Amino acid sequence: MDHETDMSTSVDASITAWALAARSGDAAAVERFVRALHRDVQRYVAHLCGDPQAVDDLAQDTFLRALGSLHRFEGRSSARSWLLSIARRAVVDSFRYASTRPRLSDVADWQLAVESAQPCGLPGFDDGVALLDLLAALPEERREAFVLTQVAGLPYADAAEISDCPVGTVRSRVARARATLVDLLYDGAL
């Protein structure tokens, strides 16, 4: 194991310990648990849902669900994996809910309105848009595996647990995602 993996394991162990302490009603542990994983949850739901306007609501929903079921968390997996699996279910549930509701727009050209409302000219903005375009070109399973391991920095075992598939499948999906991204970059497809 390298130093970076040791640090990641140590951080995950601390976060899991805070989650277990929070189960017992330790308010300081709850705050540390939420602070430690808030950014990871936001990034993960942002990649899953593709709607920047919904990210904060989905992250909040994730933490509400997690804190409501924290008494059932036993620490058999890392708290990060447990929380990201809750985030995944929150996004899926939001898709299900949204699919039952009509989408209305009072603007004739709603796409133009959305595009003009997006921030431009910020440092890294164009790179972020390019990355999102590249990730959007990946099949869903490969994109999820790539985001969990390469963007969120989770170990493959945790990504497999969140995705509900074997570790080898996650490794294969990440390798194929990398190959596809390289091909897209060199072909200039995006």
Sequence and secondary structure as in RCSB ss.txt:
>XXXX:A:sequence
MDHETDMSTSVDASITAWALAARSGDAAAVERFVRALHRDVQRYVAHLCGDPQAVDDLAQDTFLRALGSLHRFEG
RSSARSWLLSIARRAVVDSFRYASTRPRLSDVADWQLAVESAQPCGLPGFDDGVALLDLLAALPEERREAFVLTQ
VAGLPYADAAEISDCPVGTVRSRVARARATLVDLLYDGAL
>XXXX:A:secstr
  HHHHHHHHHHHHHHHHHHHHHTT HHHHHHHHHHHHHHHHHHHHHHH  TTTHHHHHHHHHHHHHHTGGG  S
SS HHHHHHHHHHHHHHHHHHHHHTS    SSTTHHHHHHHHS  S TTHHHHHHHHHHHHTS HHHHHHHIIII
IS   HHHHHHHHTS HHHHHHHHHHHHHHHHHHHHHT  
